[in-house]
Amino acid sequence: MICVGIGFQVITEGKYKEYLIANKNMPNYPTHVHSYWLLDPVGKLLRQIGDGGQYALSRFKDQNGVR
């Protein structure tokens, strides 16, 4: 298991080739909140890349050459 969430994407090109983007559940919130996280190829959480909205994900992808 990578993490509790609603999905992930393998990055196939650009600066973060072979890394993952996961839409991860945030358990410390009182409601069901998800946010996007960058994970290394082994599945280690590196940093949050935005809230669960598509704008944050699109911006990260555009800035880093991710498709």
Kinemage of the C-alpha trace (Angstrom):
@kinemage 1
@onewidth
@group {chain A} dominant
@subgroup {mainchain}
@vectorlist {calphas} color= white
{ca met a 1} P 0.000 0.000 0.000
{ca ile a 2} L 1.313 3.443 -0.899
{ca cys a 3} L -0.989 5.601 1.241
{ca val a 4} L -4.624 6.051 2.215
{ca gly a 5} L -6.143 8.095 -0.557
{ca ile a 6} L -8.230 8.103 -3.682
{ca gly a 7} L -5.577 7.522 -6.311
{ca phe a 8} L -2.099 8.107 -7.629
{ca gln a 9} L -0.294 8.816 -10.881
{ca val a 10} L 3.166 7.710 -11.991
{ca ile a 11} L 5.088 10.593 -13.562
{ca thr a 12} L 6.582 9.402 -16.848
{ca glu a 13} L 8.646 12.414 -17.942
{ca gly a 14} L 10.205 15.628 -16.741
{ca lys a 15} L 12.107 16.537 -13.599
{ca tyr a 16} L 10.218 14.021 -11.471
{ca lys a 17} L 10.234 11.048 -13.846
{ca glu a 18} L 9.284 7.822 -11.989
{ca tyr a 19} L 7.990 9.759 -8.973
{ca leu a 20} L 4.349 9.574 -7.910
{ca ile a 21} L 1.573 12.076 -7.348
{ca ala a 22} L -0.934 10.808 -4.799
{ca asn a 23} L -4.268 12.266 -3.792
{ca lys a 24} L -3.766 11.442 -0.121
{ca asn a 25} L -6.256 11.369 2.723
{ca met a 26} L -5.387 13.846 5.485
{ca pro a 27} L -6.319 12.015 8.716
{ca asn a 28} L -5.770 14.935 11.115
{ca tyr a 29} L -8.796 16.824 9.798
{ca pro a 30} L -12.316 16.328 11.239
{ca thr a 31} L -13.783 15.727 7.749
{ca his a 32} L -12.597 13.766 4.739
{ca val a 33} L -9.918 16.030 3.248
{ca his a 34} L -7.571 15.030 0.436
{ca ser a 35} L -4.547 16.832 -0.934
{ca tyr a 36} L -1.939 16.150 -3.593
{ca trp a 37} L 1.482 14.924 -2.499
{ca leu a 38} L 4.722 14.190 -4.310
{ca leu a 39} L 6.211 10.802 -3.450
{ca asp a 40} L 9.603 9.444 -4.432
{ca pro a 41} L 9.821 6.232 -6.523
{ca val a 42} L 9.829 4.128 -3.338
{ca gly a 43} L 6.651 5.766 -2.002
{ca lys a 44} L 8.151 8.138 0.595
{ca leu a 45} L 6.158 11.365 1.062
{ca leu a 46} L 8.295 14.319 -0.044
{ca arg a 47} L 6.025 17.345 0.004
{ca gln a 48} L 2.493 18.519 -0.424
{ca ile a 49} L 1.902 19.980 -3.889
{ca gly a 50} L -1.563 21.391 -3.339
{ca asp a 51} L -5.024 20.906 -1.998
{ca gly a 52} L -7.351 18.363 -3.589
{ca gly a 53} L -8.315 20.762 -6.385
{ca gln a 54} L -7.413 20.392 -10.040
{ca tyr a 55} L -5.840 23.872 -10.224
{ca ala a 56} L -3.012 22.962 -7.824
{ca leu a 57} L -2.342 19.729 -9.679
{ca ser a 58} L -2.344 21.433 -13.102
{ca arg a 59} L -0.013 24.179 -11.877
{ca phe a 60} L 2.495 21.658 -10.455
{ca lys a 61} L 2.436 19.683 -13.695
{ca asp a 62} L 2.929 22.783 -15.844
{ca gln a 63} L 5.820 24.058 -13.723
{ca asn a 64} L 7.639 20.711 -13.749
{ca gly a 65} L 6.997 19.361 -17.251
{ca val a 66} L 4.784 16.558 -15.970
{ca arg a 67} L 2.203 14.938 -18.254
